Amino acid sequence: MQTKFKFKLEGLLKIRKFNEQKIKIELGVILKDIQKAKDRIGELNSFLDEGYKSQEGVATEATGKVMGFYPLYFNGIREDINNQYNYISIMEKKYQEKLTELTEARGKVKVLDNMKEKKQTEYKHALNKKKDALVEEMNLINKFQKEANS
């Protein structure tokens, strides 16, 4: 007699929620990559500091070959630091793009959720009307039976 509420677009709602979760995961990966790049920059800066200290310690007794190494070493580290900054800026752009995707996905999910709530409320009202009509009918039947028995 009483059927459970079924939302016809439940499958689409699940797909949209899944898409929203997927975008959230991608945002997390992007943030993790940005943090790794920032950590790498800190590590490279410490390598620079160690290199400068090492160069100062070797300066008095070093040969030309050893002294020629340091400029190449410092340039390589600076280049890697610049690459990390470029990577961070690229990832921040991707992050902003994903945020806009996430807001769109949330909007689509919200529309379907609101539609589902509206349909569910309508279903409950219709069900309550049927129940009220049935109760009213039962009351009338009981009333007529009591009159017939009297």
C-alpha positions in Angstrom: 0.0 0.0 0.0 2.6 2.5 1.0 5.5 2.9 -1.3 8.9 4.3 -0.5 9.9 7.6 -2.0 12.0 7.3 -5.2 13.7 10.2 -6.7 13.9 9.7 -10.5 17.2 11.6 -10.8 18.9 9.8 -8.0 21.5 8.3 -10.4 22.4 11.7 -11.8 22.6 13.1 -8.2 25.1 10.4 -7.3 27.2 11.1 -10.4 27.3 14.8 -9.6 28.2 14.2 -6.0 31.0 11.8 -7.1 32.3 14.5 -9.5 32.3 17.0 -6.6 34.3 14.6 -4.5 36.7 13.9 -7.3 37.3 17.7 -7.7 37.9 18.0 -3.9 40.5 15.2 -4.1 42.2 16.9 -7.1 42.3 20.2 -5.1 44.0 18.3 -2.2 46.6 16.8 -4.5 47.4 20.3 -6.0 47.8 21.7 -2.5 50.0 18.9 -1.5 52.2 19.5 -4.6 52.4 23.2 -3.8 53.6 22.4 -0.3 56.2 19.9 -1.6 57.5 22.6 -3.9 57.7 25.1 -1.0 59.5 22.5 1.1 61.9 21.8 -1.8 62.7 25.6 -2.0 63.5 25.6 1.7 65.8 22.6 1.2 67.5 24.2 -1.8 68.1 27.4 0.2 69.8 25.4 2.9 72.0 23.8 0.2 73.0 27.3 -0.9 73.9 28.2 2.7 75.9 25.1 3.1 77.7 25.7 -0.3 78.6 29.2 0.7 80.0 28.0 4.0 81.9 25.3 2.2 83.3 27.7 -0.3 84.6 30.0 2.5 86.3 27.1 4.2 88.0 25.8 1.1 89.0 29.2 -0.4 92.6 29.3 1.0 93.7 25.8 0.0 91.6 25.0 -3.1 92.7 24.5 -6.6 91.2 26.2 -9.7 89.0 23.2 -10.5 87.5 23.2 -7.1 86.8 26.9 -7.1 85.3 26.6 -10.6 82.8 24.1 -9.2 81.1 26.5 -6.8 79.6 29.0 -9.4 78.1 26.1 -11.3 76.7 24.6 -8.2 75.1 27.9 -7.0 73.7 28.6 -10.5 72.2 25.1 -10.6 70.5 25.5 -7.3 69.2 28.9 -8.2 67.8 27.5 -11.4 66.1 24.8 -9.5 64.6 27.3 -7.1 63.3 29.4 -10.0 61.8 26.2 -11.5 60.1 25.5 -8.2 58.6 29.0 -8.1 57.4 28.6 -11.7 55.8 25.2 -10.7 54.1 26.8 -7.8 52.6 29.5 -9.9 51.4 26.9 -12.5 49.8 24.8 -9.7 48.2 27.9 -8.1 46.5 28.6 -11.5 45.3 25.0 -11.7 44.0 25.4 -8.1 42.0 28.5 -9.1 40.6 26.6 -12.1 39.6 23.7 -9.9 38.0 26.0 -7.4 35.7 27.4 -10.2 35.0 23.8 -11.2 34.1 22.9 -7.6 31.7 25.8 -7.3 30.0 24.8 -10.5 29.8 21.2 -9.3 28.4 22.2 -5.9 25.8 24.3 -7.7 24.7 21.4 -9.8 24.5 19.1 -6.8 22.6 21.8 -4.8 20.0 22.2 -7.6 19.3 18.4 -7.6 19.3 18.3 -3.8 16.7 21.1 -3.7 14.7 19.3 -6.4 14.8 16.1 -4.4 13.8 17.8 -1.2 10.8 19.5 -3.0 9.7 16.2 -4.5 10.1 14.4 -1.2 8.0 17.1 0.6 5.3 16.8 -2.1 5.4 13.0 -1.7 4.9 13.3 2.1 2.1 15.7 1.7 0.3 13.5 -0.8 0.9 10.5 1.5 -0.5 12.4 4.5 -3.6 13.4 2.5 -4.2 9.7 1.6 -3.7 8.7 5.2 -6.1 11.4 6.4 -8.7 10.4 3.8 -8.3 6.8 4.9 -8.7 7.7 8.6 -11.8 9.9 7.7 -13.3 7.0 5.7 -12.7 4.6 8.6 -14.3 7.0 11.0 -17.3 7.3 8.8 -17.6 3.5 8.5 -17.4 3.1 12.2 -20.0 5.8 12.7 -22.4 4.1 10.3 -21.8 0.7 11.9 -22.6 2.1 15.3 -25.8 3.7 13.9 -26.7 0.5 12.2 -26.2 -1.5 15.3 -28.3 0.8 17.4 
